[in-house]
Amino acid sequence: MRALIQRVTQAQVDIAGQTVGRIGPGLMVLVCAMQGDPDDAPLKLAARIAKLRIFRDEADKMNRSVSDIGGAVLVVSQFTLAADTRTGNRPGFSSAEAPARGQALYEQFAQALRGLGLPVETGSFGADMAVSLVNDGPVTIWMDSTDRA
């Protein structure tokens, strides 16, 4: 699975003008299931993100996790993280997981974060969503579940 993680002061996702998810301080996580992701990828990725120390401590160092600050997570599915831009001008998305399994992995990822005690809001898999956020820092981190054993 791939994730683009942003430290935010606030974030929300709207569908057809209706807010379906909103958080204050915490993490905005755009996530994409990739072909070949193992069944435990959502759990491993959620555990890594929950422990990711990108929030400031009293010494102004990035030394706290979203759990440490009592923050929340907004999880939004985004298959375009699978974009292959190596050739041509139109990205290819063939490495993204098929929709049925992709949705299952996305939902497992959000549930895994909840299981770690984090408040989690979500978008709607496959929907046309309007996402807004205030990136704090800015801090943006790319993470791939295959990057670590």
N, C-alpha and C positions, 0 to 999 in steps of 0.2 A: 504494500500500500504506500501511496505517496501522500504527504501532507505539507501544506504551506501554513505555517503557524505565525500569527501576528499577535503581538502584545497590544491590547486595546484598553482604552478607557471606557468605551462603549461600542456595541455593535448590534445590528438588527438585520433581519431578513423579512422581506415583504413578498407576498404573492397576490397578484391582482389587487393591489392597494391595501391589503390586509396584513398586519404584522403577525407573523407566525412564530417568531423567535426573537428575543431581545435579552441582552446582558449588559451589565455595567462592567467594571474592571475585570479583566481576565484575558482569555484567549479566543481569538477567532481562528478556527481550524477549517481550511478547505481540504477535503480528502477525496482521494481517488483510489478505487480498487483496481489493481493491475492483473492482467492475465498471469496465471501461475502463482498468485499469492497463496501461501499455505493457509490452512484453516485457522491457525493461531495468530496470523498477522494482526487482526484487530486488537487482540489482547496485548500483544507485545508493543504495538505502536501506542496504544492508550497508556500503558505503563510508562513508556519513555516520555511521552508528552506530559503526563501528570507530574513527573519528577523534574522536568526541564526547568533549570534555574535561570530564568530570564527577567525576573522582577527585582527591583532595587531593594537592598537592605538599608539599615541605618547609616552605613558608610558609603552609600550611593553606588555599591557594587551589585552587579547582576548575580545574586546569590540566593534568591527565593523562588520557589515554585508557585504555580497557581494555587495549589493547596495551601501553601504557607501563608498566602495573602488573603485567603478566603474568597478567591475569585471564582468566576464561572466560565463555562466554555460554550461557544456557539459553534456547532458543527454543521457544515454545509457540504453536500456532495458536489464535486466538480470534476467531471470526466476529462476536461480539457487539460488537467495536470499531466495527462498521458500524451500530450502533443509531441509528435515527432516532427521537428523542423529542420532536419538535416538536409533535405533537398526541396527545391521548389519554393513556392510562395504560399501554398495552402498546407496547413498542418494536417498530419494524419493521426488518427486516434485508434488505430487497430490494436494497440497494446493495452487499451483499457479493457477491463473485465466486461463480460456480457452483462446486460442490465439486471437480469434476475439475480445472479450471484453477486454482482456489484452492490445491489441494494441490500442484500443479506449481510455482506461484509460491512457496509456503511452502518447499518443498524446495530450490528454487533459491536462496532467501534464505539458508537455513542453509548450503548449499554455498558460497555467495559469501563468507560470514564465514569458513568454513574456508579458503577460497582466499586470504584475507587473513592467514592464519597464526594464527587464533584457535582455541582449543579450544572446540568446540561440542557441547552436549548438546541433545536435543530431546524433546518430548512425542510423541504420536502423533496425526496429523491426524484430526479427527472423533471422537476417543475421549472418553469421560467421564473427565476427569482431576482429580486432587486436587493442587493446586499449593500449595506452602508456601515461604515466603521470609522472610528478615530484611532489610528495607529499611534501607539504611545512610544515615542523614542525618536524616530521609528525603529521598531524591532520586528524583523521578519526573518523566519528561519525555515529552511527547506529540510524535510526529513523523509527518508525512504526506509521502509521496514527491512529492506534487504541490505542496508548499509552496516548492519551490526549482527554479529552472531548471537 
